[in-house]
């Protein structure tokens, strides 16, 4: 939200999104990519994780400053391969 946005506060930005992005590997998760729509106060992260717990740990520096929508996804080519190999 605009109330929690660290855009105009360099220290808050380092402590939240900076810490999240920099510390991702320490959690065992892999940051595939990160994008931001700053005017809308939306961050889009693609993270590879083995468990929900690993994802929660990776996101802990920003968990308190807003809400998140998490969508587990699968590799489309792998899914297609599994589905067509079974036929």
Number of C-alpha atoms within 10 A of each C-alpha: 11 13 8 11 16 18 12 8 9 11 11 15 16 15 13 20 17 15 17 21 18 12 18 18 12 10 16 15 18 18 18 9 11 11 10 11 9 11 7 9 15 16 12 12 14 15 16 16 17 11 9 11 11 16 19 14 17 26 20 14 18 18 14 10 14 13 10 12 5 10 7 9 8 8 8 9 9 10 11 11 11 11 10 9 8 7 5
